[in-house]
Amino acid sequence: MSRLPTPSSRLPVAGTSRLTAASGIVRPTPRATPATAGGAAALKRQASQSSMATKRGRLDTSGSSDGSSTGRPPRAGSMRPPANPGLIRSKSVANLSTPAGRPMRDVTSRVVSRNNVKAAGTVGGRPGAAKPTPKPATKRQPWDLKGQIQDMDARHRELMEQLQLTQERVSRMEEEKQQLEQGVREKETITAEVQSEAQRVSRQLQDREDQWESERRQLQRRLSELEAQREDSETQRAALQRRLTSLQAELQAKTDEADALRLEARARREETLRRQLHNQVQELKGNIRVFCRVRPLLGEEVTQAGGQIPHLQVTDERSLEIGKAAGAGANETMSGRRREEGDGKVNFAFDRVFPPETSQADVFEEISQLIQSALDGYNVCVFAYGQTGSGKTHTMEGGRDDELQGVIPRAVSQIFDACAALKEKGWSYTLEASFLEIYNETIRDLLSTSKEKMNYEIRMKDSKLNSKTKEVYVTNLKVVTVTEQADVASLLERARQQRAVAATNCNEHSSRSHSVFTLRMEGRNALTTETCHGSLNLVDLAGSERLKESGSQGDRLTETKNINKSLANLGNVIMALGNKQDHVPFRNSKLTHLLQHSLGGNSKTLMFVNVSPREDCAAETLNSLRFAAKVNQCHIGTATKRTK
């Protein structure tokens, strides 16, 4: 960058020359900004005045090279100083160009403008303080040209210093610009290299992807070929497997058929042997067995007794102990009593004693073998005896929940399950059910839906298997063929709704009649041509009660008398059978007449004696236990199987 000529080298000697336009004095002209837009017209006027002053100066200096050397003041009116010498502008300097190619005037104007702004905003190096206004110079006389020239020289030097500073700043900015351009070029070079490298890597990736895609297609084709081969092999293997399975099935079928024939013959032999052994066990236990069941405390009884039954204790599975009833003599004897202690307690022994906490399922488990005898062709009779409110109906019928079901529904369920199991051995059974009650020595059909009053009589008829033996039946009694357990359940519900029940002082829901549920079974074996006929009689006797304690009157009194009479006749029949008497009074009551063959020598009989846990019923409990002990000692003979 060329250095500008200094204005002093082009001026004449001080005091002898005037400032000309070629002197090189330049006052930077700042760019018009919104803040200085109003001074643009003034600058034009000043430039015009400066041009006129320059022309006049040329005329004045033509006569003298230095007016100040003569010692004479200039003539008045010979020279007019410029209106504002500080604003004289040199076109030659203003039109100089910077190394960047921009006009020097513009660069100088920007620098001077920035310097003026900075100087205006700082005082003593402190930003924000306003620059103090300089004092105006003493106005020189028009004839004092030397003083005016000196002022212009001072102004010139000041402007030259500003110009030099501006040029230095421009030089630094130019160097920074060059450095920035060099940095930009370097960044552009790096960018170009990075772009080139990215393109190269992209091409490599594309080549790799193409290569991988080609390999993937080859592997896919190979996989398809292997898959086709595998499917062919699988098809062949499946065909061979089916063939092998078919052969194994044929072999297994032949083997199973042979085994089945052997097992079937063996099963028939074992079934026959099982029936013989089972009935022998039942016969060894006795034809009339007695089970005793103690009812648990219910409702307010738990609070009144404190949850305990002090007068009645179950000592083991076959015996129980009861406190001696009030009024009994110390030397009184009773059947079934094992010993009489000094404290008045009496022990009884039976085939099985169930404590109060025994469940319905546990009770039925003990008689399930007896129920099986009915399917084998025997007459089976199970009846519940005891005072009113001792739980007889609950034992025989139970509740509607599965856990509370009694002997009757559980026996029916077992019979149907056994019939289904025996089908595999060639047996098929026909089941017929009937349900009646004996109320005041009158038979009533609990399954009848007819409103017409029927006459029911107990008659005898020849047996189907043996004409020499007789069977008991009831005329006009409705007999229903049942094929599934649900049929029997609906019959039991119908009978429950029609049975006679009334309230007494001893029981709020006392059964006032004896109910008899009979299920007759006829079985045939298609393989052995064997037949069997069995019957199951499940009897819920009315509760025994003393007239004095029951407080019965009117119809309840008549019912109580008939109940006690029929129970007394039952006791007489059992005693006659036990004593082997020639005459057994079966016809003295409808109950014993109906159960004639169940209580005779051709039946397997079990009696439940139900006792109440209430202490105020201890006397009646003792009477029930005494009667049960008599029954337990009665041997009525060996039951015979009705088969052909």
C-alpha positions as CSV (number, residue, x, y, z in Angstrom):
1,M,0.0,0.0,0.0
2,S,1.6,3.4,-1.1
3,R,1.9,6.1,1.4
4,L,0.1,9.3,0.7
5,P,2.2,12.5,0.3
6,T,2.2,14.7,3.3
7,P,0.4,18.1,2.7
8,S,3.3,20.1,4.2
9,S,5.6,19.1,1.4
10,R,3.3,20.7,-1.1
11,L,2.7,24.0,0.8
12,P,4.9,27.1,0.3
13,V,7.0,28.4,3.1
14,A,5.0,29.5,6.1
15,G,3.8,33.1,5.8
16,T,4.4,33.4,2.1
17,S,1.8,31.1,0.5
18,R,-1.8,30.4,0.7
19,L,-3.7,27.1,1.2
20,T,-4.6,25.8,-2.2
21,A,-6.8,22.9,-3.3
22,A,-3.7,20.9,-4.1
23,S,-2.3,21.3,-0.6
24,G,-3.6,17.8,0.4
25,I,-5.4,18.9,3.5
26,V,-8.4,16.5,3.9
27,R,-11.2,16.6,6.3
28,P,-12.9,13.2,6.3
29,T,-16.5,13.4,5.4
30,P,-18.5,11.0,7.5
31,R,-21.2,9.0,5.8
32,A,-24.6,10.4,6.1
33,T,-26.4,8.5,8.8
34,P,-29.9,8.9,10.2
35,A,-28.3,11.1,13.0
36,T,-26.4,13.3,10.5
37,A,-28.8,13.4,7.6
38,G,-29.8,16.9,8.4
39,G,-26.2,18.2,7.9
40,A,-25.8,17.0,4.3
41,A,-27.0,20.4,2.9
42,A,-24.7,22.3,5.1
43,L,-21.7,20.2,3.9
44,K,-22.6,21.0,0.3
45,R,-22.7,24.7,1.1
46,Q,-19.3,24.5,2.9
47,A,-17.7,22.7,-0.1
48,S,-19.0,25.4,-2.4
49,Q,-17.6,28.2,-0.2
50,S,-14.2,26.3,0.0
51,S,-14.0,26.1,-3.8
52,M,-14.6,29.8,-4.1
53,A,-11.9,30.5,-1.4
54,T,-9.4,28.4,-3.3
55,K,-9.9,30.4,-6.5
56,R,-9.5,33.7,-4.6
57,G,-6.3,32.3,-3.0
58,R,-4.7,31.6,-6.3
59,L,-5.3,35.2,-7.4
60,D,-3.8,36.6,-4.2
61,T,-0.6,34.4,-4.3
62,S,0.3,35.4,-7.8
63,G,1.8,38.7,-6.6
64,S,3.6,37.5,-3.5
65,S,5.1,34.2,-2.5
66,D,4.7,34.8,1.2
67,G,2.7,37.7,2.4
68,S,4.0,37.4,5.8
69,S,7.7,38.1,4.9
70,T,7.0,41.7,3.7
71,G,5.9,42.8,7.1
72,R,2.9,44.4,5.6
73,P,-0.6,43.4,6.4
74,P,-2.5,42.4,3.5
75,R,-4.8,44.7,1.9
76,A,-8.2,44.9,3.0
77,G,-10.4,42.9,0.7
78,S,-7.5,41.2,-1.0
79,M,-8.3,37.8,0.6
80,R,-11.3,36.4,2.4
81,P,-10.6,33.6,4.7
82,P,-12.8,30.6,4.3
83,A,-16.0,30.4,6.2
84,N,-15.0,27.2,7.9
85,P,-11.4,26.2,7.2
86,G,-11.8,22.9,9.0
87,L,-14.2,21.7,6.4
88,I,-11.8,22.2,3.4
89,R,-11.7,19.0,1.5
90,S,-9.0,17.9,-1.0
91,K,-10.3,16.0,-3.9
92,S,-7.0,14.4,-4.6
93,V,-6.8,13.0,-1.1
94,A,-10.5,12.1,-0.9
95,N,-10.2,10.1,-4.1
96,L,-7.2,8.0,-3.0
97,S,-7.9,4.3,-3.0
98,T,-7.2,1.7,-0.3
99,P,-5.5,-1.6,-1.0
100,A,-8.9,-3.3,-0.9
101,G,-9.9,-1.1,-3.8
102,R,-12.4,1.0,-1.8
103,P,-12.2,4.9,-2.0
104,M,-10.0,6.4,0.7
105,R,-12.7,8.9,1.4
106,D,-15.2,6.3,2.5
107,V,-12.7,4.5,4.7
108,T,-11.5,7.8,6.2
109,S,-15.1,8.9,6.7
110,R,-16.0,5.7,8.6
111,V,-12.9,5.9,10.8
112,V,-13.3,9.5,11.6
113,S,-17.0,8.9,12.2
114,R,-16.2,6.1,14.6
115,N,-13.5,8.2,16.3
116,N,-15.9,11.1,16.7
117,V,-18.6,8.7,18.1
118,K,-16.1,7.2,20.6
119,A,-14.7,10.6,21.5
120,A,-18.2,11.9,22.0
121,G,-19.1,9.0,24.3
122,T,-15.9,9.0,26.5
123,V,-14.2,11.6,28.6
124,G,-11.0,10.7,30.3
125,G,-11.3,7.1,29.2
126,R,-14.7,6.8,31.0
127,P,-17.5,5.6,28.8
128,G,-20.8,7.3,28.9
129,A,-19.5,10.8,29.9
130,A,-20.3,13.6,27.4
131,K,-17.3,15.3,25.8
132,P,-16.8,18.9,27.0
133,T,-17.5,21.5,24.3
134,P,-14.2,23.1,23.2
135,K,-13.9,26.8,23.7
136,P,-14.3,28.7,20.4
137,A,-11.0,30.1,19.0
138,T,-10.4,33.8,19.1
139,K,-11.7,35.2,15.9
140,R,-8.9,36.6,13.9
141,Q,-9.0,39.7,12.0
142,P,-9.6,39.5,8.3
143,W,-6.2,40.9,7.6
144,D,-4.4,38.3,9.9
145,L,-3.7,35.8,7.2
146,K,-0.7,34.5,8.9
147,G,-2.7,33.6,12.0
148,Q,-5.3,32.0,9.8
149,I,-2.7,30.0,8.0
150,Q,-1.3,28.9,11.4
151,D,-4.7,27.8,12.4
152,M,-5.1,25.9,9.2
153,D,-1.7,24.3,9.7
154,A,-2.7,23.2,13.1
155,R,-5.9,21.8,11.8
156,H,-4.0,20.2,9.0
157,R,-1.6,18.5,11.4
158,E,-4.6,17.3,13.4
159,L,-6.3,15.9,10.4
160,M,-3.1,14.3,9.2
161,E,-2.7,12.6,12.6
162,Q,-6.2,11.3,12.3
163,L,-5.6,10.2,8.8
164,Q,-2.4,8.4,9.9
165,L,-4.4,6.7,12.7
166,T,-7.1,5.8,10.2
167,Q,-4.5,4.4,7.8
168,E,-3.0,2.3,10.5
169,R,-6.4,1.0,11.6
170,V,-7.2,0.3,7.9
171,S,-3.9,-1.6,7.6
172,R,-4.7,-3.7,10.7
173,M,-8.1,-4.4,9.4
174,E,-6.7,-5.3,6.1
175,E,-4.3,-7.7,7.8
176,E,-7.1,-9.1,9.8
177,K,-9.1,-9.4,6.6
178,Q,-6.3,-11.2,4.9
179,Q,-6.0,-13.5,7.9
180,L,-9.7,-14.2,7.9
181,E,-9.5,-14.8,4.1
182,Q,-6.6,-17.1,4.7
183,G,-8.6,-18.9,7.4
184,V,-11.6,-19.1,5.1
185,R,-9.4,-20.5,2.4
186,E,-8.0,-23.1,4.8
187,K,-11.5,-24.0,6.0
188,E,-12.6,-24.3,2.4
189,T,-9.7,-26.5,1.7
190,I,-10.5,-28.7,4.8
191,T,-14.2,-28.7,3.8
192,A,-13.3,-29.8,0.3
193,E,-11.1,-32.5,1.7
194,V,-13.8,-33.7,4.1
195,Q,-16.4,-33.7,1.3
196,S,-14.0,-35.6,-0.8
197,E,-13.4,-38.1,2.0
198,A,-17.2,-38.4,2.6
199,Q,-17.8,-39.1,-1.0
200,R,-15.1,-41.7,-1.0
201,V,-16.5,-43.4,2.1
202,S,-20.0,-43.1,0.7
203,R,-18.8,-44.9,-2.5
204,Q,-17.1,-47.5,-0.4
205,L,-20.3,-48.0,1.7
206,Q,-22.4,-48.3,-1.5
207,D,-20.0,-50.8,-2.9
208,R,-20.2,-52.8,0.4
209,E,-24.0,-52.6,0.4
210,D,-24.1,-53.9,-3.2
211,Q,-21.7,-56.7,-2.3
212,W,-23.7,-57.6,0.8
213,E,-27.0,-57.5,-1.1
214,S,-25.5,-59.8,-3.7
215,E,-24.3,-62.2,-1.0
216,R,-27.7,-62.0,0.7
217,R,-29.5,-62.9,-2.5
218,Q,-27.2,-65.8,-2.9
219,L,-27.7,-67.0,0.7
220,Q,-31.5,-66.5,0.3
221,R,-31.5,-68.7,-2.8
222,R,-29.4,-71.3,-1.0
223,L,-31.8,-71.1,2.0
224,S,-34.8,-71.6,-0.2
225,E,-33.1,-74.7,-1.8
226,L,-32.3,-76.1,1.7
227,E,-35.9,-75.3,2.8
228,A,-37.3,-77.2,-0.1
229,Q,-35.0,-80.1,0.6
230,R,-36.1,-80.0,4.3
231,E,-39.7,-80.0,3.3
232,D,-39.2,-83.0,1.1
233,S,-37.3,-84.8,3.9
234,E,-40.1,-83.9,6.4
235,T,-42.7,-85.2,4.0
236,Q,-40.9,-88.5,3.7
237,R,-40.3,-88.7,7.4
238,A,-44.0,-87.9,8.2
239,A,-45.1,-90.7,5.8
240,L,-42.7,-93.1,7.4
241,Q,-43.9,-92.0,10.8
242,R,-47.5,-92.5,9.9
243,R,-46.7,-95.9,8.6
244,L,-44.8,-96.7,11.8
245,T,-47.6,-95.4,14.0
246,S,-50.2,-97.4,12.0
247,L,-48.2,-100.5,12.5
248,Q,-47.7,-99.8,16.2
249,A,-51.4,-99.0,16.6
250,E,-52.3,-102.3,15.0
251,L,-49.8,-104.1,17.2
252,Q,-51.1,-102.3,20.3
253,A,-54.7,-103.0,19.3
254,K,-54.0,-106.7,19.0
255,T,-52.1,-106.7,22.3
256,D,-54.8,-104.7,24.0
257,E,-57.5,-107.0,22.7
258,A,-55.7,-110.0,24.0
259,D,-55.0,-108.3,27.3
260,A,-58.6,-107.1,27.5
261,L,-59.9,-110.6,27.0
262,R,-57.6,-111.9,29.8
263,L,-58.4,-109.0,32.1
264,E,-62.1,-109.2,31.4
265,A,-62.2,-112.9,32.4
266,R,-60.0,-112.1,35.4
267,A,-62.2,-109.2,36.4
268,R,-65.3,-111.3,36.2
269,R,-63.7,-113.8,38.5
270,E,-62.5,-111.1,40.9
271,E,-65.8,-109.3,40.9
272,T,-67.6,-112.5,41.9
273,L,-65.0,-113.2,44.6
274,R,-65.2,-109.5,45.8
275,R,-68.9,-109.8,46.2
276,Q,-68.6,-113.0,48.1
277,L,-65.9,-111.6,50.4
278,H,-67.7,-108.3,50.9
279,N,-70.9,-110.0,51.9
280,Q,-69.0,-112.3,54.2
281,V,-67.5,-109.2,56.0
282,Q,-70.9,-107.7,56.4
283,E,-72.3,-110.9,57.8
284,L,-69.5,-111.2,60.2
285,K,-70.2,-107.7,61.5
286,G,-73.9,-108.7,62.1
287,N,-77.1,-108.3,60.2
288,I,-78.3,-105.4,62.4
289,R,-75.6,-102.9,63.1
290,V,-76.1,-99.8,65.2
291,F,-74.3,-96.5,64.7
292,C,-74.7,-93.7,67.2
293,R,-74.4,-90.1,66.2
294,V,-74.4,-87.1,68.6
295,R,-75.9,-83.9,67.3
296,P,-73.7,-80.8,67.7
297,L,-74.9,-77.8,69.7
298,L,-76.9,-75.3,67.6
299,G,-77.7,-71.6,68.0
300,E,-78.5,-70.6,71.5
301,E,-77.6,-74.0,72.8
302,V,-73.9,-73.1,72.4
303,T,-74.3,-70.0,74.6
304,Q,-76.4,-71.8,77.2
305,A,-74.1,-74.8,77.5
306,G,-70.9,-72.8,77.1
307,G,-69.9,-74.8,74.1
308,Q,-69.6,-78.0,76.2
309,I,-71.6,-81.2,76.6
310,P,-70.7,-82.2,80.1
311,H,-73.3,-85.1,80.5
312,L,-72.4,-86.9,77.3
313,Q,-68.8,-87.8,76.2
314,V,-67.5,-90.0,73.4
315,T,-64.7,-92.1,74.8
316,D,-63.6,-93.8,71.6
317,E,-64.9,-94.8,68.1
318,R,-67.1,-97.5,69.6
319,S,-68.4,-96.2,72.9
320,L,-69.8,-93.2,74.7
321,E,-70.6,-92.3,78.3
322,I,-73.7,-90.5,79.6
323,G,-74.6,-89.2,83.0
324,K,-77.3,-91.2,84.7
325,A,-80.7,-89.8,84.2
326,A,-82.6,-88.4,87.2
327,G,-84.8,-91.0,89.0
328,A,-82.8,-94.0,87.8
329,G,-82.0,-96.5,90.5
330,A,-78.4,-97.3,91.4
331,N,-78.9,-101.0,90.8
332,E,-80.9,-100.6,87.6
333,T,-79.8,-102.9,84.7
334,M,-80.0,-102.1,81.1
335,S,-79.1,-104.0,77.9
336,G,-75.8,-102.8,76.3
337,R,-74.4,-101.3,79.5
338,R,-70.8,-102.3,80.1
339,R,-70.5,-101.0,83.6
340,E,-72.1,-98.6,86.0
341,E,-69.7,-96.2,87.9
342,G,-70.3,-94.9,91.3
343,D,-70.7,-91.4,89.9
344,G,-73.9,-92.4,88.1
345,K,-72.4,-92.5,84.6
346,V,-73.3,-95.3,82.1
347,N,-71.2,-96.5,79.2
348,F,-72.7,-97.9,75.9
349,A,-70.9,-99.7,73.1
350,F,-72.0,-99.7,69.4
351,D,-70.5,-100.6,66.1
352,R,-69.5,-97.0,65.5
353,V,-69.9,-93.7,67.5
354,F,-69.8,-90.4,65.7
355,P,-68.9,-87.3,67.9
356,P,-70.7,-84.0,67.3
357,E,-68.0,-82.6,64.9
358,T,-68.3,-85.6,62.5
359,S,-69.2,-84.4,58.9
360,Q,-71.8,-85.9,56.6
361,A,-69.1,-87.4,54.3
362,D,-67.4,-89.2,57.2
363,V,-70.8,-90.7,58.3
364,F,-71.6,-92.0,54.8
365,E,-68.2,-93.5,54.3
366,E,-68.9,-96.0,57.1
367,I,-72.1,-97.2,55.4
368,S,-70.9,-97.1,51.8
369,Q,-70.0,-100.8,51.7
370,L,-73.6,-101.6,52.9
371,I,-75.0,-99.5,50.0
372,Q,-72.9,-101.6,47.6
373,S,-74.7,-104.8,48.8
374,A,-78.0,-103.5,47.3
375,L,-76.4,-103.6,43.8
376,D,-75.2,-107.1,44.5
377,G,-78.8,-108.3,44.9
378,Y,-79.5,-107.9,48.7
379,N,-82.2,-106.1,50.5
380,V,-80.7,-103.3,52.5
381,C,-82.4,-101.2,55.1
382,V,-81.0,-98.1,56.9
383,F,-83.2,-96.3,59.3
384,A,-82.6,-93.4,61.7
385,Y,-84.1,-93.6,65.3
386,G,-84.1,-91.1,68.1
387,Q,-86.0,-88.4,70.0
388,T,-87.4,-85.4,68.2
389,G,-84.8,-82.8,67.5
390,S,-81.8,-85.2,67.6
391,G,-80.8,-84.8,63.9
392,K,-82.4,-87.8,62.2
393,T,-83.7,-85.9,59.1
394,H,-80.4,-84.1,58.8
395,T,-78.6,-87.5,58.8
396,M,-80.9,-89.1,56.2
397,E,-81.7,-86.1,53.9
398,G,-79.3,-83.4,54.9
399,G,-79.2,-79.9,53.3
400,R,-79.1,-78.6,49.8
401,D,-75.3,-77.9,49.8
402,D,-73.0,-80.6,48.6
403,E,-71.2,-80.8,51.9
404,L,-74.5,-81.1,53.8
405,Q,-76.0,-83.8,51.7
406,G,-77.3,-86.8,53.8
407,V,-77.4,-90.5,53.4
408,I,-80.2,-90.7,50.8
409,P,-78.6,-88.3,48.1
410,R,-75.1,-89.7,48.7
411,A,-76.4,-93.3,48.4
412,V,-78.1,-92.5,45.2
413,S,-75.0,-90.9,43.8
414,Q,-72.9,-93.9,44.8
415,I,-75.3,-96.3,43.1
416,F,-75.3,-94.4,39.8
417,D,-71.5,-94.2,39.8
418,A,-71.3,-97.9,40.5
419,C,-73.8,-98.7,37.7
420,A,-71.6,-96.6,35.3
421,A,-68.5,-98.5,36.3
422,L,-70.1,-101.9,36.0
423,K,-71.1,-101.2,32.4
424,E,-67.6,-102.1,31.4
425,K,-68.1,-105.6,32.9
426,G,-71.4,-106.2,31.1
427,W,-73.9,-105.1,33.8
428,S,-76.8,-102.9,33.1
429,Y,-79.3,-101.7,35.8
430,T,-82.9,-100.5,35.9
431,L,-83.7,-98.3,38.9
432,E,-87.1,-97.5,40.3
433,A,-87.8,-95.1,43.1
434,S,-90.8,-94.5,45.4
435,F,-91.2,-92.3,48.5
436,L,-94.0,-92.6,51.1
437,E,-94.8,-91.6,54.6
438,I,-96.8,-93.3,57.4
439,Y,-98.8,-90.6,59.2
440,N,-101.2,-91.7,62.0
441,E,-101.0,-95.2,60.7
442,T,-102.0,-94.1,57.2
443,I,-99.8,-94.4,54.1
444,R,-99.4,-91.2,52.0
445,D,-97.6,-91.1,48.6
446,L,-95.1,-88.2,48.7
447,L,-94.5,-88.4,44.9
448,S,-98.1,-88.3,43.8
449,T,-99.3,-85.2,42.1
450,S,-103.0,-86.2,41.8
451,K,-105.5,-84.4,44.1
452,E,-107.7,-87.5,44.1
453,K,-107.6,-89.4,47.4
454,M,-106.1,-92.8,46.9
455,N,-106.3,-95.9,49.1
456,Y,-102.9,-97.5,49.8
457,E,-102.7,-101.0,51.2
458,I,-99.7,-103.2,52.0
459,R,-99.9,-106.5,50.0
460,M,-97.7,-109.5,49.3
461,K,-96.7,-110.8,45.9
462,D,-94.5,-113.5,44.4
463,S,-90.9,-112.7,43.9
464,K,-89.7,-112.3,40.3
465,L,-86.7,-114.7,40.9
466,N,-88.4,-117.3,43.1
467,S,-92.1,-117.9,43.2
468,K,-91.7,-119.5,46.6
469,T,-90.7,-116.2,48.2
470,K,-93.0,-113.2,48.7
471,E,-92.3,-109.5,48.3
472,V,-94.0,-106.6,49.9
473,Y,-95.6,-103.8,47.8
474,V,-98.0,-100.9,48.3
475,T,-101.1,-100.6,46.0
476,N,-101.6,-97.5,44.0
477,L,-98.1,-96.2,45.0
478,K,-96.3,-94.2,42.4
479,V,-93.1,-95.8,41.2
480,V,-90.8,-93.6,39.0
481,T,-88.0,-95.0,36.8
482,V,-84.9,-92.9,37.3
483,T,-81.9,-92.8,34.9
484,E,-79.7,-90.1,36.5
485,Q,-79.0,-88.6,39.8
486,A,-80.9,-85.3,38.9
487,D,-84.1,-87.3,38.6
488,V,-83.8,-88.6,42.2
489,A,-82.9,-85.1,43.4
490,S,-86.2,-83.6,42.0
491,L,-88.1,-86.5,43.6
492,L,-86.6,-85.8,47.0
493,E,-87.4,-82.1,46.8
494,R,-91.0,-82.9,45.9
495,A,-91.3,-85.3,48.8
496,R,-89.7,-82.8,51.2
497,Q,-92.4,-80.2,50.4
498,Q,-95.2,-82.7,51.1
499,R,-94.0,-84.3,54.2
500,A,-96.0,-83.7,57.5
501,V,-94.0,-81.3,59.8
502,A,-95.2,-79.5,62.9
503,A,-93.9,-77.6,65.9
504,T,-93.9,-79.0,69.5
505,N,-92.3,-78.0,72.7
506,C,-89.4,-80.3,71.9
507,N,-88.8,-79.3,68.3
508,E,-89.9,-76.4,66.2
509,H,-89.8,-78.5,63.0
510,S,-90.7,-81.9,64.2
511,S,-91.3,-84.7,61.6
512,R,-94.8,-86.1,62.5
513,S,-94.5,-89.2,60.2
514,H,-92.2,-92.0,59.2
515,S,-90.8,-91.5,55.7
516,V,-89.6,-94.5,53.6
517,F,-87.5,-93.9,50.4
518,T,-87.2,-97.2,48.4
519,L,-84.9,-97.7,45.4
520,R,-85.3,-101.0,43.6
521,M,-82.5,-102.2,41.4
522,E,-82.6,-104.9,38.7
523,G,-79.3,-105.8,37.1
524,R,-78.5,-108.0,34.1
525,N,-75.1,-109.1,32.8
526,A,-75.0,-109.5,29.0
527,L,-71.8,-111.5,29.2
528,T,-72.6,-114.0,31.9
529,T,-76.4,-113.8,31.6
530,E,-76.5,-113.3,35.4
531,T,-79.3,-111.3,37.0
532,C,-79.8,-109.8,40.4
533,H,-82.6,-107.9,42.2
534,G,-81.8,-105.6,45.2
535,S,-83.6,-102.9,47.1
536,L,-82.5,-100.1,49.3
537,N,-84.9,-98.8,52.0
538,L,-83.8,-95.5,53.7
539,V,-86.2,-94.7,56.6
540,D,-86.4,-91.5,58.6
541,L,-88.5,-92.4,61.7
542,A,-90.5,-89.8,63.5
543,G,-89.0,-88.6,66.7
544,S,-89.9,-90.3,69.9
545,E,-91.1,-88.0,72.7
546,R,-92.9,-88.1,76.0
547,L,-96.4,-86.7,76.1
548,K,-95.6,-84.8,79.3
549,E,-92.5,-83.1,77.8
550,S,-93.9,-82.5,74.3
551,G,-97.0,-80.6,75.5
552,S,-98.9,-82.0,72.5
553,Q,-102.6,-81.3,72.3
554,G,-105.3,-82.0,69.7
555,D,-103.8,-83.2,66.4
556,R,-100.3,-83.1,67.9
557,L,-101.4,-85.4,70.7
558,T,-102.9,-87.9,68.3
559,E,-99.7,-87.8,66.2
560,T,-97.5,-88.4,69.3
561,K,-99.6,-91.4,70.4
562,N,-99.3,-93.0,66.9
563,I,-95.6,-92.3,66.7
564,N,-94.8,-93.8,70.1
565,K,-97.1,-96.8,69.3
566,S,-95.4,-97.6,66.0
567,L,-91.9,-97.2,67.6
568,A,-93.0,-99.5,70.4
569,N,-94.1,-102.1,67.9
570,L,-90.7,-101.8,66.1
571,G,-89.0,-102.6,69.4
572,N,-91.3,-105.6,69.9
573,V,-90.5,-106.9,66.4
574,I,-86.8,-106.6,67.0
575,M,-87.0,-108.3,70.4
576,A,-89.1,-111.2,68.8
577,L,-86.5,-111.6,66.1
578,G,-83.7,-111.6,68.6
579,N,-85.4,-114.2,70.8
580,K,-86.1,-116.4,67.8
581,Q,-89.8,-116.4,68.5
582,D,-92.1,-118.3,66.2
583,H,-94.5,-115.4,65.8
584,V,-93.1,-112.0,65.0
585,P,-95.8,-109.2,65.2
586,F,-95.0,-107.4,61.9
587,R,-98.7,-106.6,61.2
588,N,-99.2,-104.7,64.5
589,S,-98.2,-101.5,62.7
590,K,-97.9,-100.2,59.2
591,L,-94.2,-99.4,59.7
592,T,-93.1,-103.0,60.7
593,H,-95.4,-104.5,58.1
594,L,-93.8,-102.4,55.4
595,L,-90.3,-103.3,56.6
596,Q,-91.0,-106.9,57.2
597,H,-88.5,-108.2,54.6
598,S,-85.9,-105.5,55.5
599,L,-86.0,-106.6,59.2
600,G,-86.2,-110.4,58.5
601,G,-83.4,-112.8,57.7
602,N,-83.2,-111.8,54.0
603,S,-81.9,-108.2,54.6
604,K,-78.9,-106.3,55.8
605,T,-80.1,-103.7,58.3
606,L,-78.3,-100.7,60.0
607,M,-79.8,-98.4,62.5
608,F,-78.7,-94.8,63.3
609,V,-79.5,-93.8,66.9
610,N,-79.4,-90.0,67.0
611,V,-79.1,-88.3,70.4
612,S,-79.5,-84.7,71.4
613,P,-76.7,-82.9,73.2
614,R,-79.1,-80.9,75.4
615,E,-78.8,-81.7,79.1
616,D,-82.5,-81.4,79.7
617,C,-83.0,-84.2,77.1
618,A,-80.7,-86.6,79.0
619,A,-83.5,-88.9,80.1
620,E,-84.9,-89.3,76.6
621,T,-81.3,-89.7,75.3
622,L,-80.8,-92.6,77.8
623,N,-84.0,-94.3,76.6
624,S,-82.9,-94.0,73.0
625,L,-79.5,-95.5,73.8
626,R,-81.1,-98.4,75.7
627,F,-83.3,-99.2,72.8
628,A,-80.3,-99.1,70.4
629,A,-78.4,-101.4,72.7
630,K,-81.2,-103.9,72.5
631,V,-81.2,-103.7,68.7
632,N,-77.4,-104.1,68.6
633,Q,-77.7,-107.4,70.5
634,C,-80.4,-108.8,68.1
635,H,-79.2,-111.4,65.6
636,I,-81.9,-111.9,62.9
637,G,-80.1,-114.4,60.7
638,T,-78.0,-114.3,57.5
639,A,-79.2,-112.3,54.6
640,T,-79.6,-114.2,51.3
641,K,-78.7,-112.9,47.9
642,R,-81.4,-112.7,45.3
643,T,-79.6,-113.6,42.1
644,K,-80.2,-116.0,39.2
